């Protein structure tokens, strides 16, 4: 299966932090949260730092939040 564009972007962002660790962990979610909550970057600044558009950053954030959702559980 071909990798999605968002997966590709996440992978590229994580790779580029390998030589510049934040101390927060190395997953995409940890890096995203560190940049926003600890490094205090707003969305415009973060999109610029990562070299992507603000709408693309929004898609990455939405994708990250979607991945935090619990799996559905049918109540019988």
N, CA, C and O atoms as a printed pandas DataFrame, in Angstrom:
     atom_number atom_name residue_name chain_id  residue_number  x_coord  y_coord  z_coord
0              1         N          UNK        A               1    0.844   -1.186    0.000
1              2        CA          UNK        A               1    0.000    0.000    0.000
2              3         C          UNK        A               1    0.886    1.245    0.000
3              4         O          UNK        A               1    1.879    1.311    0.725
4              5         N          UNK        A               2    0.528    2.202   -0.797
5              6        CA          UNK        A               2    1.302    3.429   -0.907
6              7         C          UNK        A               2    1.073    4.312    0.324
7              8         O          UNK        A               2   -0.038    4.395    0.848
8              9         N          UNK        A               3    2.134    4.961    0.766
9             10        CA          UNK        A               3    2.070    5.830    1.935
10            11         C          UNK        A               3    1.273    7.089    1.601
11            12         O          UNK        A               3    1.437    7.657    0.521
12            13         N          UNK        A               4    0.415    7.530    2.518
13            14        CA          UNK        A               4   -0.354    8.753    2.299
14            15         C          UNK        A               4    0.560    9.968    2.416
15            16         O          UNK        A               4    1.637    9.904    3.010
16            17         N          UNK        A               5    0.111   11.059    1.846
17            18        CA          UNK        A               5    0.891   12.300    1.898
18            19         C          UNK        A               5    1.090   12.755    3.338
19            20         O          UNK        A               5    2.183   13.194    3.696
20            21         N          UNK        A               6    0.059   12.660    4.169
21            22        CA          UNK        A               6    0.194   13.084    5.562
22            23         C          UNK        A               6    1.173   12.184    6.316
23            24         O          UNK        A               6    1.960   12.671    7.128
24            25         N          UNK        A               7    1.131   10.890    6.056
25            26        CA          UNK        A               7    2.093    9.979    6.688
26            27         C          UNK        A               7    3.512   10.323    6.261
27            28         O          UNK        A               7    4.437   10.312    7.073
28            29         N          UNK        A               8    3.673   10.627    4.985
29            30        CA          UNK        A               8    4.980   11.032    4.464
30            31         C          UNK        A               8    5.473   12.293    5.177
31            32         O          UNK        A               8    6.631   12.364    5.589
32            33         N          UNK        A               9    4.594   13.284    5.322
33            34        CA          UNK        A               9    4.992   14.528    5.998
34            35         C          UNK        A               9    5.380   14.266    7.446
35            36         O          UNK        A               9    6.403   14.764    7.917
36            37         N          UNK        A              10    4.560   13.481    8.158
37            38        CA          UNK        A              10    4.889   13.159    9.551
38            39         C          UNK        A              10    6.260   12.506    9.630
39            40         O          UNK        A              10    7.076   12.875   10.475
40            41         N          UNK        A              11    6.518   11.549    8.763
41            42        CA          UNK        A              11    7.796   10.840    8.759
42            43         C          UNK        A              11    8.961   11.802    8.498
43            44         O          UNK        A              11    9.996   11.719    9.159
44            45         N          UNK        A              12    8.793   12.703    7.545
45            46        CA          UNK        A              12    9.850   13.650    7.213
46            47         C          UNK        A              12   10.115   14.624    8.363
47            48         O          UNK        A              12   11.266   14.966    8.638
48            49         N          UNK        A              13    9.064   15.063    9.024
49            50        CA          UNK        A              13    9.218   15.977   10.158
50            51         C          UNK        A              13    9.966   15.284   11.289
51            52         O          UNK        A              13   10.896   15.853   11.860
52            53         N          UNK        A              14    9.566   14.058   11.614
53            54        CA          UNK        A              14   10.219   13.297   12.689
54            55         C          UNK        A              14   11.697   13.089   12.358
55            56         O          UNK        A              14   12.553   13.259   13.226
56            57         N          UNK        A              15   12.003   12.726   11.121
57            58        CA          UNK        A              15   13.399   12.514   10.713
58            59         C          UNK        A              15   14.240   13.762   10.939
59            60         O          UNK        A              15   15.396   13.667   11.351
60            61         N          UNK        A              16   13.671   14.926   10.672
61            62        CA          UNK        A              16   14.430   16.167   10.764
62            63         C          UNK        A              16   14.674   16.616   12.199
63            64         O          UNK        A              16   15.499   17.501   12.430
64            65         N          UNK        A              17   13.984   16.034   13.156
65            66        CA          UNK        A              17   14.230   16.323   14.566
66            67         C          UNK        A              17   15.260   15.375   15.173
67            68         O          UNK        A              17   15.738   15.618   16.281
68            69         N          UNK        A              18   15.606   14.311   14.474
69            70        CA          UNK        A              18   16.524   13.299   15.026
70            71         C          UNK        A              18   17.832   13.914   15.508
71            72         O          UNK        A              18   18.336   13.539   16.567
72            73         N          UNK        A              19   18.386   14.849   14.751
73            74        CA          UNK        A              19   19.652   15.491   15.123
74            75         C          UNK        A              19   19.456   16.716   16.013
75            76         O          UNK        A              19   20.427   17.328   16.457
76            77         N          UNK        A              20   18.203   17.067   16.269
77            78        CA          UNK        A              20   17.880   18.224   17.112
78            79         C          UNK        A              20   16.796   17.835   18.112
79            80         O          UNK        A              20   15.691   18.374   18.061
80            81         N          UNK        A              21   17.096   16.903   19.024
81            82        CA          UNK        A              21   16.054   16.406   19.937
82            83         C          UNK        A              21   15.522   17.500   20.853
83            84         O          UNK        A              21   16.245   18.405   21.269
84            85         N          UNK        A              22   14.247   17.385   21.148
85            86        CA          UNK        A              22   13.582   18.355   22.017
86            87         C          UNK        A              22   13.580   17.925   23.477
87            88         O          UNK        A              22   13.352   18.738   24.373
88            89         N          UNK        A              23   13.836   16.645   23.708
89            90        CA          UNK        A              23   13.760   16.121   25.062
90            91         C          UNK        A              23   12.360   15.687   25.441
91            92         O          UNK        A              23   12.134   15.220   26.558
92            93         N          UNK        A              24   11.417   15.836   24.525
93            94        CA          UNK        A              24   10.024   15.478   24.819
94            95         C          UNK        A              24    9.663   14.110   24.287
95            96         O          UNK        A              24    8.590   13.594   24.599
96            97         N          UNK        A              25   10.507   13.526   23.515
97            98        CA          UNK        A              25   10.201   12.277   22.821
98            99         C          UNK        A              25   10.334   12.503   21.331
99           100         O          UNK        A              25   10.510   13.634   20.880
100          101         N          UNK        A              26   10.250   11.441   20.580
101          102        CA          UNK        A              26   10.512   11.573   19.161
102          103         C          UNK        A              26    9.358   11.269   18.241
103          104         O          UNK        A              26    9.531   11.258   17.022
104          105         N          UNK        A              27    8.181   11.021   18.791
105          106        CA          UNK        A              27    7.036   10.745   17.911
106          107         C          UNK        A              27    6.495   12.056   17.352
107          108         O          UNK        A              27    6.748   13.133   17.893
108          109         N          UNK        A              28    5.747   11.942   16.261
109          110        CA          UNK        A              28    5.167   13.150   15.671
110          111         C          UNK        A              28    4.294   13.893   16.681
111          112         O          UNK        A              28    4.393   15.112   16.818
112          113         N          UNK        A              29    3.442   13.156   17.383
113          114        CA          UNK        A              29    2.544   13.795   18.350
114          115         C          UNK        A              29    3.298   14.519   19.452
115          116         O          UNK        A              29    2.924   15.623   19.848
116          117         N          UNK        A              30    4.357   13.898   19.942
117          118        CA          UNK        A              30    5.160   14.543   20.991
118          119         C          UNK        A              30    5.827   15.805   20.458
119          120         O          UNK        A              30    5.895   16.815   21.160
120          121         N          UNK        A              31    6.316   15.755   19.227
121          122        CA          UNK        A              31    6.965   16.930   18.641
122          123         C          UNK        A              31    5.959   18.042   18.373
123          124         O          UNK        A              31    6.235   19.212   18.636
124          125         N          UNK        A              32    4.795   17.678   17.851
125          126        CA          UNK        A              32    3.739   18.662   17.604
126          127         C          UNK        A              32    3.342   19.357   18.899
127          128         O          UNK        A              32    3.282   20.585   18.957
128          129         N          UNK        A              33    3.072   18.578   19.928
129          130        CA          UNK        A              33    2.663   19.152   21.213
130          131         C          UNK        A              33    3.775   19.992   21.830
131          132         O          UNK        A              33    3.505   21.040   22.416
132          133         N          UNK        A              34    5.014   19.546   21.706
133          134        CA          UNK        A              34    6.136   20.314   22.249
134          135         C          UNK        A              34    6.225   21.675   21.572
135          136         O          UNK        A              34    6.377   22.695   22.243
136          137         N          UNK        A              35    6.132   21.694   20.251
137          138        CA          UNK        A              35    6.238   22.964   19.521
138          139         C          UNK        A              35    5.124   23.934   19.907
139          140         O          UNK        A              35    5.355   25.138   20.022
140          141         N          UNK        A              36    3.919   23.409   20.107
141          142        CA          UNK        A              36    2.781   24.276   20.414
142          143         C          UNK        A              36    2.729   24.650   21.896
143          144         O          UNK        A              36    2.554   25.822   22.228
144          145         N          UNK        A              37    2.878   23.670   22.790
145          146        CA          UNK        A              37    2.651   23.906   24.214
146          147         C          UNK        A              37    3.895   24.302   24.995
147          148         O          UNK        A              37    3.781   25.027   25.983
148          149         N          UNK        A              38    5.065   23.858   24.594
149          150        CA          UNK        A              38    6.294   24.176   25.324
150          151         C          UNK        A              38    7.084   25.268   24.610
151          152         O          UNK        A              38    7.539   26.224   25.237
152          153         N          UNK        A              39    7.243   25.122   23.307
153          154        CA          UNK        A              39    7.985   26.111   22.521
154          155         C          UNK        A              39    7.105   27.319   22.177
155          156         O          UNK        A              39    7.596   28.317   21.651
156          157         N          UNK        A              40    5.817   27.225   22.471
157          158        CA          UNK        A              40    4.844   28.312   22.319
158          159         C          UNK        A              40    4.740   28.870   20.906
159          160         O          UNK        A              40    4.534   30.070   20.729
160          161         N          UNK        A              41    4.881   28.008   19.896
161          162        CA          UNK        A              41    4.690   28.475   18.527
162          163         C          UNK        A              41    3.198   28.490   18.203
163          164         O          UNK        A              41    2.462   27.577   18.577
164          165         N          UNK        A              42    2.762   29.538   17.502
165          166        CA          UNK        A              42    1.394   29.528   17.008
166          167         C          UNK        A              42    1.373   28.783   15.671
167          168         O          UNK        A              42    2.424   28.382   15.170
168          169         N          UNK        A              43    0.209   28.601   15.103
169          170        CA          UNK        A              43    0.094   27.793   13.881
170          171         C          UNK        A              43    0.863   28.399   12.716
171          172         O          UNK        A              43    1.478   27.671   11.937
172          173         N          UNK        A              44    0.838   29.717   12.589
173          174        CA          UNK        A              44    1.565   30.378   11.500
174          175         C          UNK        A              44    3.072   30.141   11.652
175          176         O          UNK        A              44    3.757   29.825   10.679
176          177         N          UNK        A              45    3.570   30.294   12.860
177          178        CA          UNK        A              45    4.997   30.088   13.112
178          179         C          UNK        A              45    5.404   28.628   12.895
179          180         O          UNK        A              45    6.460   28.351   12.327
180          181         N          UNK        A              46    4.565   27.703   13.347
181          182        CA          UNK        A              46    4.891   26.286   13.201
182          183         C          UNK        A              46    4.861   25.866   11.737
183          184         O          UNK        A              46    5.741   25.134   11.285
184          185         N          UNK        A              47    3.867   26.317   10.999
185          186        CA          UNK        A              47    3.803   26.004    9.568
186          187         C          UNK        A              47    5.045   26.538    8.860
187          188         O          UNK        A              47    5.607   25.865    7.996
188          189         N          UNK        A              48    5.467   27.724    9.217
189          190        CA          UNK        A              48    6.669   28.302    8.624
190          191         C          UNK        A              48    7.909   27.494    8.997
191          192         O          UNK        A              48    8.748   27.208    8.143
192          193         N          UNK        A              49    8.023   27.127   10.275
193          194        CA          UNK        A              49    9.172   26.344   10.738
194          195         C          UNK        A              49    9.250   25.011   10.000
195          196         O          UNK        A              49   10.342   24.569    9.643
196          197         N          UNK        A              50    8.118   24.373    9.768
197          198        CA          UNK        A              50    8.081   23.076    9.120
198          199         C          UNK        A              50    8.048   23.172    7.596
199          200         O          UNK        A              50    8.131   22.152    6.912
200          201         N          UNK        A              51    7.929   24.386    7.060
201          202        CA          UNK        A              51    7.945   24.560    5.611
202          203         C          UNK        A              51    6.705   24.037    4.918
203          204         O          UNK        A              51    6.774   23.542    3.793
204          205         N          UNK        A              52    5.559   24.149    5.599
205          206        CA          UNK        A              52    4.293   23.697    5.022
206          207         C          UNK        A              52    3.277   24.821    5.127
207          208         O          UNK        A              52    3.497   25.804    5.836
208          209         N          UNK        A              53    2.169   24.674    4.424
209          210        CA          UNK        A              53    1.120   25.681    4.482
210          211         C          UNK        A              53    0.311   25.523    5.773
211          212         O          UNK        A              53    0.342   24.472    6.413
212          213         N          UNK        A              54   -0.405   26.572    6.139
213          214        CA          UNK        A              54   -1.261   26.515    7.324
214          215         C          UNK        A              54   -2.375   25.474    7.139
215          216         O          UNK        A              54   -2.656   24.731    8.079
216          217         N          UNK        A              55   -3.021   25.391    5.963
217          218        CA          UNK        A              55   -4.022   24.326    5.795
218          219         C          UNK        A              55   -3.430   22.922    5.933
219          220         O          UNK        A              55   -4.084   22.033    6.478
220          221         N          UNK        A              56   -2.212   22.710    5.450
221          222        CA          UNK        A              56   -1.579   21.403    5.594
222          223         C          UNK        A              56   -1.284   21.121    7.059
223          224         O          UNK        A              56   -1.474   19.995    7.519
224          225         N          UNK        A              57   -0.821   22.127    7.801
225          226        CA          UNK        A              57   -0.618   21.957    9.242
226          227         C          UNK        A              57   -1.938   21.587    9.902
227          228         O          UNK        A              57   -1.978   20.715   10.770
228          229         N          UNK        A              58   -3.012   22.242    9.499
229          230        CA          UNK        A              58   -4.331   21.914   10.038
230          231         C          UNK        A              58   -4.711   20.467    9.778
231          232         O          UNK        A              58   -5.277   19.807   10.650
232          233         N          UNK        A              59   -4.405   19.965    8.584
233          234        CA          UNK        A              59   -4.685   18.571    8.262
234          235         C          UNK        A              59   -3.852   17.639    9.130
235          236         O          UNK        A              59   -4.349   16.613    9.595
236          237         N          UNK        A              60   -2.577   17.989    9.353
237          238        CA          UNK        A              60   -1.720   17.169   10.218
238          239         C          UNK        A              60   -2.243   17.149   11.652
239          240         O          UNK        A              60   -2.234   16.105   12.305
240          241         N          UNK        A              61   -2.696   18.296   12.138
241          242        CA          UNK        A              61   -3.235   18.374   13.502
242          243         C          UNK        A              61   -4.523   17.560   13.606
243          244         O          UNK        A              61   -4.717   16.822   14.572
244          245         N          UNK        A              62   -5.408   17.695   12.608
245          246        CA          UNK        A              62   -6.653   16.917   12.615
246          247         C          UNK        A              62   -6.347   15.424   12.576
247          248         O          UNK        A              62   -6.949   14.646   13.316
248          249         N          UNK        A              63   -5.417   15.025   11.717
249          250        CA          UNK        A              63   -5.035   13.621   11.626
250          251         C          UNK        A              63   -4.489   13.126   12.966
251          252         O          UNK        A              63   -4.804   12.016   13.397
252          253         N          UNK        A              64   -3.679   13.944   13.615
253          254        CA          UNK        A              64   -3.135   13.578   14.927
254          255         C          UNK        A              64   -4.278   13.393   15.930
255          256         O          UNK        A              64   -4.293   12.413   16.675
256          257         N          UNK        A              65   -5.224   14.318   15.952
257          258        CA          UNK        A              65   -6.355   14.219   16.879
258          259         C          UNK        A              65   -7.225   13.008   16.562
259          260         O          UNK        A              65   -7.700   12.331   17.473
260          261         N          UNK        A              66   -7.437   12.729   15.273
261          262        CA          UNK        A              66   -8.218   11.551   14.885
262          263         C          UNK        A              66   -7.577   10.275   15.414
263          264         O          UNK        A              66   -8.280    9.353   15.828
264          265         N          UNK        A              67   -6.260   10.217   15.403
265          266        CA          UNK        A              67   -5.542    9.031   15.867
266          267         C          UNK        A              67   -5.659    8.850   17.384
267          268         O          UNK        A              67   -5.391    7.760   17.890
268          269         N          UNK        A              68   -6.047    9.881   18.105
269          270        CA          UNK        A              68   -6.207    9.802   19.554
270          271         C          UNK        A              68   -7.568    9.253   19.966
271          272         O          UNK        A              68   -7.786    8.927   21.132
272          273         N          UNK        A              69   -8.471    9.154   19.011
273          274        CA          UNK        A              69   -9.826    8.666   19.299
274          275         C          UNK        A              69   -9.789    7.200   19.702
275          276         O          UNK        A              69   -8.969    6.428   19.206
276          277         N          UNK        A              70  -10.671    6.833   20.592
277          278        CA          UNK        A              70  -10.814    5.424   20.960
278          279         C          UNK        A              70  -11.473    4.665   19.813
279          280         O          UNK        A              70  -12.247    5.229   19.040
280          281         N          UNK        A              71  -11.159    3.408   19.720
281          282        CA          UNK        A              71  -11.841    2.565   18.741
282          283         C          UNK        A              71  -13.306    2.447   19.142
283          284         O          UNK        A              71  -13.626    2.449   20.331
284          285         N          UNK        A              72  -14.190    2.347   18.164
285          286        CA          UNK        A              72  -15.620    2.246   18.509
286          287         C          UNK        A              72  -15.904    0.938   19.248
287          288         O          UNK        A              72  -15.310   -0.102   18.963
288          289         N          UNK        A              73  -16.823    1.021   20.200
289          290        CA          UNK        A              73  -17.278   -0.156   20.939
290          291         C          UNK        A              73  -18.795   -0.155   20.910
291          292         O          UNK        A              73  -19.448    0.744   21.438
292          293         N          UNK        A              74  -19.329   -1.173   20.286
293          294        CA          UNK        A              74  -20.776   -1.296   20.184
294          295         C          UNK        A              74  -21.318   -1.775   21.529
295          296         O          UNK        A              74  -20.829   -2.758   22.086
296          297         N          UNK        A              75  -22.309   -1.091   22.037
297          298        CA          UNK        A              75  -22.947   -1.487   23.298
298          299         C          UNK        A              75  -24.167   -2.317   22.968
299          300         O          UNK        A              75  -25.117   -1.826   22.359
300          301         N          UNK        A              76  -24.138   -3.567   23.366
301          302        CA          UNK        A              76  -25.250   -4.483   23.081
302          303         C          UNK        A              76  -26.143   -4.603   24.276
303          304         O          UNK        A              76  -27.136   -5.329   24.234
